[in-house]
């Protein structure tokens, strides 16, 4: 098994949060927002955790969002490649670099962003984040005599808190972009 191979049967963390966007569904375009998100706006969406973002492509031309953030004291560099890129749904997958006290490691993060219309004319944004360890991460834990279940439990608490912070701020950012586009 490659050290970067993801161990899918183990869940490191999972969190789903939602927030209201006060804009019509047809005014929201998640890929447009995500792949053109200014660095300073990204930082405002989870201060002080969000450090930097940018957009690029993979070697074969698929859209990619690069996000740098800190969760629970660990620096994470996410290389999100678009698997689904639709106006109201994006599924982004990253084999992320994670800095830990034991050194650099790898985890897979799946970020699913979606928005659905509500009867009152608003939309509900859902921010769904899950992660699985790569073998390299498990090897690092074993070398440090760390228990996966304990590490995952601590990570879960940190990821839920981070998602609770960023989800309403992402929704507000999408709302501002939708309303500005409509006004233009």
Order of alpha helices (4+ residues) and beta strands (2+ residues): beta-alpha-alpha-beta-beta-beta-beta-beta-beta-alpha-alpha
